[in-house]
Amino acid sequence: MRYPNGGDLLVAVLRELGIDTVFGIVSVHNLPLVEAVDRALRFVPVRHEATAVNAADAHGRARGTIGCALTSTGTGAGNAAGSLIEALSAGTAVLHITGQVERHHLGSGRGAMHETKDQLGMLAAVSTHAATVPSAADAGRTLRDAARAALTPPRGPASVEWPIDLQYAPQTDTPAPSPTYRPPTPTPDQLASAGALLASARRPLIWAGGGATRARTPLTDLLTATGAGLLTSNSGRGTVPEDHPHVIGNFATTPAARALLADADVLLTVGTHFRSNETADYALELPAAHVQIDLDAAALGRVYPTSHPLHGDATDTLTALLPHATRADLAWTDRITTVRTEVRAALHDTIGPQAAICDALRAALPRNAVVARDVTIPSSSWGNRLLELYDPRDNVFPRGGGIGQGLGMGIGAALARPETPTVVLAGDGGLAVHLGELLTLAQECPRLTLLVFNDGGYGVLRNMQDAHRERRSGVDLTTPDFAQLAAACGLSYRRIATAADARPALDAALATDGPVLVEVDLTTLGPMKNPFTPPVKIPGQ
């Protein structure tokens, strides 16, 4: 096939991938690409390159596919780096295409506009795959190779830099057959040994991480067949709907769940990397009888010892273990349902007046709504645990822990799923990182409700300093008048000042066919019973 320029070729490849929306910022070094995408697909002009990648990432997560971001050369590509780190941390498929100076300037150090030293090396450091388009005859192959790398488990962002002279050049494209991916498989002896251990279990627990999200059916079948309890990481939430009676959820570090782990005779973990914030900074104790399934061989036994490491695909491996499933003791299953209720009730009580917001959200949201969360106290305390989720594609949050990414992710997810409302939980400090994306929100007009929890700064770090230091440093911030800010951007606005305001404000916002900014005034709402602090260690404290 021949194409007039690189932009038309890019559109053809994106259509092959099922991508209909691209997020980015136009530049002299990507103009042919943006123009073609804008003519043939949907181009969303965000206000910062980091948001382009965040939105593309979440667009792919919400659909269970791949997203696409377009950025410019040099500083533009550098601006995208933090969000590429997020996609790399989360293992989400993103095709990131950035410009590059003309081929004859590459590596010359002449100071060509937007030129940077070793842009490809920078991209390789924050991507699972990085490549340069070498010629107009190889652009299609380069793009498809990148997309294939992004989509190959364990998945991640793939970056392609495209010299501007090659973008303008006529393209010749000869698609080649893609190699078939074959996941690793545990040996029959490994499966038999793990199966025998599972069959002997009378007090089993299962822990599902992000690697389990594509194995929903066999995981649910195993849960049903054994009567085991299910713990999850934040990334594994929704793999089994969280209203299932055996789903304890993202509560592994609570006293009741720790007691379950201490008494369990077998633990089966699926695709979880035991992040520090989900294991009490690695202080959580796990049973010695530990069957660990992971597609990443390096993850097996990396954080916790495993007696039965199984290197393989979660779906295939769980399916192979199903015939060995044996029912747990009835008293154990009863205890699991009791713990499930207890941990939720305890957290509901701890968060004080914010419980009314959590309850109102779940009541007003349809079952299949996307819940996007920035890194903020409401997200970390209850949004990541108590606010029920029923599908892993609804669970959108920055797994790498960087603040300021929630709104961009919410915009991407909302445009991926326009048939249902999307909600974003953000703090005033995190929102300020990319405040300009309020204009993207107003321009694209998705069905998105943005909850801004306003405590005048970085609440998590403020709580840490209040607990361990004599003074505060860098945590108290000036915040805007959010009513005036919403009006200036053309956004609808509502305010929650008391617990009684939560249900009517959220019912009205979520019934709106467009974006709404809902400010939660944490000063008037009142404090939680216990100030939230992250599970990190401070030497000497």
N, C-alpha and C positions, 0 to 999 in steps of 0.2 A: 504494500500500500504506500501511496505517496500523499504527503500532507503539505499544505502551503508553508507552514511554520511549526515550531515546537508547541505552540499553544493548542493547535488543532490535534496534534498527536497526543498531547496530554489529556485532552478531553476524551479521546477514544480509549485510552488506557484506563482512565477513571471510570468510564462507563463499564468496561470489562469487570472492574472491581466492585461495581454496584454503588459507587460514590456519586451522590447527586448534589452535595453541598461542600464547599471549600471555604476555609477561613483564612484570612490573610490581610496583608497591607500592600498596596500597590507601590511600585518603585520603578525607576528607570531600568533597573536590572531584573525585572520580572514582568514588564509590561505586556509582552506578547502572550504570556501565560495567563495573566489576570484577564486580559481582554477576551480571550477565547473561552475561559471558564465562565465569565460573566454573560457571554452571549448564549452559551449552550446549557449551562448548569446554573447553580445558585452560588454566587460569590458573596460572602459576608465580610464587609470591611470593618474589622475590629480596630481598636485604637492602639494596640501594642502587640508586638510579635509573640510575646509570652502567652497572651490570651489566644492568639491564633492556634497555637499548639494545644493549650488547655481545652479549647472548645472542640478542636478536631478529635482530641483524645476522648472527651466525654461523648461526643457524637457517636464515635465508634463503640464506646462502652454501652451506651443506651440501646444500641441496635445489635450488639454482639458481633460487630464487624470491624472494619478499618476506617479511620478518619484521615482527612488530608488537610495540611496547612501549607500556605505559600508565604514565604518571607523574602526579604531582600538580603543583599550581600553585606558582609562585614558586620557592622554594628547591628543590623537587623537580624542576621543569623545568630549573633551573640546574644541578643535579647531573647531569643527562643531557647537558649541553652538550659535555663532553669526548668522550663516546662518539659523539655526533652528528658531531663533527669527524672521528673515525675513519671513520665510514661515508661521510662526504663525501670524505675523502681516498682511500678505497678504491673509491668509486663503487658502493656496495652499496645495494640497495633496502630501506629501512626505513620503515614507517609508524609514526610516533611521535605518540601521542595524549596530550595533557596537559589537565588541568582548567584552569578559569579562574573567577575570582570572578563573582558575579551581574552580569548586563548593566548594571544601574543603578549598579553600583560601578565599572565599567570606566573607567580614566583619571581617577577622582575624587581619588585620593591621600588617601582618608580613613583608610587603614590597615586596610582589611578584611583578615580573616585570610588569609594566604598571598598577599596582593596584592603585586605587584612592578611597578616602573616599566617600561613598554614591554616586556612579556614577548614580544610578537610580534616586535618588533625584534631581541631577543636570539635568538629561534628562527630568524629569517630569516638571521642572520649565520652560523649553523652548520648550515643545512639548504639543500637545493637548492630547496625550496618550503616556504612557511609560510602558514597561513591561520587565520582565526577563523570558527567556526560562527556565522553571523549570525542564524539563526532555526530553529525546529523544522521548517520546510518546506524548508530548504536544507541540513540536516545531511548527508543522503545524498549530495547533489551535492558538497559540500565534501570528504567523505571519499574519494569516487571520484576527484575531481580530484587530490587529494593522492597517492593510490596510483598514478594514471597518471603523475604527475610523477616519482615515485620509480622507476617501472619504465621510463621513457623514457630511452634512452641519452643520455649516458653514465651514467645512474642516480645515485642518492644518497638521502639521508634526506629525508622530507617530514614536516613537523610540523603538527599541527592542535590549536589550543587551543579548548576547548569549555566555555562558561560553564555553571556548575553548574545554574542554573535551567532552561536549555535541555536539559540531560541528563535532568532529571526530567519534562520536558514530553512530552505525546503527540506523536508524529512522523508527518508525512505525507511519503511518499517516492515520487517519480516518476522512476525511472531513465531516463536519456537515452542514446542511442547514443554510443559513444565514438569520437572521431575516429581515423582510421587513421594510424599513424606511418609515414612514408616516410623512410628514411635517405638521406643525401646520396650521390651517385654521382660518381666521377671522370669527366671527359669522355672520349669515345672517343680523342681525340688523346693525352691524358695516359696512358691505359692502353696505347695502342700504343707510345708512347715508352718507358714503363717496361718493357713486355713485350720490346721490342727489346734493351734493356740486359740484362734477365734472360737472354734467349736467347744473348747474347754471353758470359755469365759462364762461366769455367772454374774459378774458385776462389770460389764463392759461400758466403756465410754468411747465416743468418736469425737475427733476434733477436725473440723473442716476449715481450710484456708482458701485463698483465692484460686489455687489450683484445682479445687473441687467444683468450681462453678459450672463447668461443662459436663459434669457427671451427676446431674441432678436426679435422674431416674434411678440409677443403681444405688446411689447414696440413700435415697428415700426408701427404696426396697430393703436395703440392709438395716436401716433404722427400724422399719416395721417388723422385719423378720427376727431381729434380736431383742427389741425392746430397750436398746441402749439409749443413753442420753447423748445429746449432741451439743458440744461446745463449738464455737466458731471464733475465728479471728474476725477483725473488722472486714477484711476482704472477702471472707466466706459467707457473710450475712446474706440471707435470702436464698441460699442454695437449696435449703429446705424451708418452706414458708415458716415464718417465726411464730405463727399461731399454732403450729404443730405441738401437741402436748409433750413431746420428748425433746423439743429444742430448748436448751438452756440459753444458748446464744453466746454473745460476746461478754461473758461474765466470769472468765476463768480465774481471775485473781481475787474474786470475792471470797469471804470466809467459807460460805456454804459450798461453793464450787471447789475450793481447795480441799475441803473435807471429802468431797466425792472423789477427787483425784487420789487422795491418800488411801481411800478404801477400794478403788477400782482394781480388779485383777488383770484387766487388759485395756490398753489404750491403743486405738487405731487412729492415726493422724493422716490426713489427706491434703497434700499440696499446701502446707502451711510452713512458713519460715520462722515462726516463733519470734516475732519482732520484740524488741525490748519493752515497748510500751504496752504489750499484751501479755507479758510474762513477768511483770513487776521487776523490770530491769534484770531479767534472767534469774530471778530468785525463786520463781515458781517451781515446785517439785512435781515431777511426772512419775508414773509407775515404771518399774523396771521392765515389765512385759510390754514392749512398745513396738507395734507394727507401724512403720512409716512408709507411706507411698508418696513418691515425688518423681516428676519428670526430669528434674535437675539432679543429676547424680551427686553433685557437690553439696546439695542440701541434706542428703541422708547422713544423719548423725552429726551435722555441723554444729548445732546448738545444744541438742539433747541426745544422749545415747539412744540407739535403737537396737533392740534385740533381733528384729526382723526387717531389714531394709529391703524395700521393693522398688526398684528403678523401673518406672513404667507410667503409662497413661492412666489417669484416674478412672476413666470409664471402663476401660478394658480390665484393669486390675480389680476394681470393685466387683465387676461382673463375675470374674473368675473366683472371687472369694465368697460370693453369695451362696453357693451350695453348702458351704461350711457353717452357715449361720445357725445358731442355736439360741433358744429363748433364754433371756436373763431371768434371774430369780424375780418373782413377782414383787417381793418387798423392795428390791433394788429399783424396779421400774416405778413403783409408787413413790419411792424416795426422790427419784428424778423429777417427777411432776411436782412434788412438794418444793424442791429446791428451785425449780423454774419459777414458781409463784413467789417464793420468799425473796429471791434476788431482785425481782422486779418491784415488789412492794417496798423493799428497803431503799432502792434507788429513787423510786417515786416520792418517798417521804423525804429523802435527803435533799432533793433539788428544790424543795419549798415551792414558792409560787410559780416557778417555771414548769412544774408538773401540769398546770392548767394549759400551758401552751402546747406541751407535748400531747396531751389528751385531745385538745381541740384540733391540732393538726391531723392526727390519725383519724379522727371522726370526720373531718371535712374532706380529706384526700380520698380519691378512689384507690382501690386496691393496687392498681398498676401504675401509680404515679412515681416519677423519678424524685428522689430526695437527694439533692446535692448539698454537701456540707463543706464549708471552709474550715480551717483550723481555728476554733474558737471555743470558749468554755461550754456553751450549750451543746455544741457538736460533740466535744470530747467527753462530756459528762453523761448526756442522755441521748443526743442525736445518734451516736454510734452504738447505742445499746437498747434504750427503752422504746424508741420510736420504731414500731414494727415494720419490717420489710418482708416481701413475699417473693421476690425475684431478684437474682443478683444483678440484673441489668438496671434495676432501679437504684442501686447502691453506688452513688458517685461521690467520691471524696479524694483528696490528695493523699495517697498512701505514703508518699515520702515525707509528709509532715510540713511542707512549706505553706506559709500563710499567703493569702491574697489570690488564690487560684479558684475559689469557689464560684464566684460570679461567672467567670469565663466558662467554667465547666457546666454551670447551670444553663447558660445560653446555648452551648453546644448540644446538651441533652434535650433541651426544650425544642430545638429545631429538628432534632432527630425524631421526636415523639410528639408532634403537634396535636394529636388527638386527645391527649390528657394533660392536665396541669403539671408543671414542675415547680418544686419549691426549693429555695436556696436558703441555708442557714449561714449567716456571716456575722462577724463582729465588726464594729466600727473601725478598728485598727486594720484588720485584714482587708476590708473593703477599700480603705484609702490607698492601698498599694496599687490598685487598678481602678481608681474612681472614674476614669474616663470611659470605662465600659458601660456605665449607666447610659451613655449616649448610644452605644451599640444596642443596648437593650431597648431604648426608645425607638431607634431606627428600624430594627428588625421586628419589633412588636410580638415576641413570642408569648405564649400563655405561661408566664412565669411570675411567681410570687417571691419576692426577695425580702426575707426577714433580717433586719439589721439589729443586732443586739448591742445597744449603745451603752457602754460603761465608761466612755471617755478615755480609752487607751487600750493597752495590752493587759487584759485582766489576768491571764494565767501567770505572766511574769510578775505582775504586781502582787499577786497572792504569794508567790515564792519569796519576793523581797520582803513583804510584810511579815512573813513567817520566820525568815532567817537573817534579815539585815536590819540595820537601824534607820536606813533611809531608802527612798526610792530613786531609781536611776533609769531614765529613758522610757518610762512606762505610761506616764500621764500625757495625753495628747489633746490638742484642740480638735474638736469635731464640728462639722457643719450643722446648721439648722436643716435637718433632713426634710422637713416639710417644704422649705424654700428650695432646697436642692432638687427635690422631686418635681416641683412646679417648674423650675428652670429647665429641666430635661423633658418636660411634657409627660411625666409619669404620674399615675394615680398614687395617692398616699393615704395611709392609715396609721394609727398609733395605738399601741398597747401600753397602758400605764398601770393597770391593775390586772389581777388574775381574772376578774369578771369581764374584762375587755377582750380576752383572748378569743373566745368562741365567736362572738359576732364579727369581730374584725377579720378573722381568718375565713369564716364562712363567706363574707362579702368579697374578700380578696380572691379567694380560690374560685368563686363563681364568675369572676371577671374574665372576659375573653381577650386578655392582653396583660401587659406587665403591671405589677403593683409593687410599690415599696412600702413595707410595713415596718415601722420603727418600734422596737421594744425598748422602752425606757427603763433600764435596769435600776436606776436610782429610785424611781417611784414604785416600781414593781416590788422591790424588796429583795434581800439577799437569800442565797441558799442557806440551808442549816449549817453546812460545812463548806468553807471556801475550797474551790477545786484547785489542786496543784498536780502537775504531771508526775508520772512515776520515774523521776530521775534522781540520781544520788548527788548530793553536794558534800564534798569532802569535809569532814569534821563536824557534820550536822547529824 
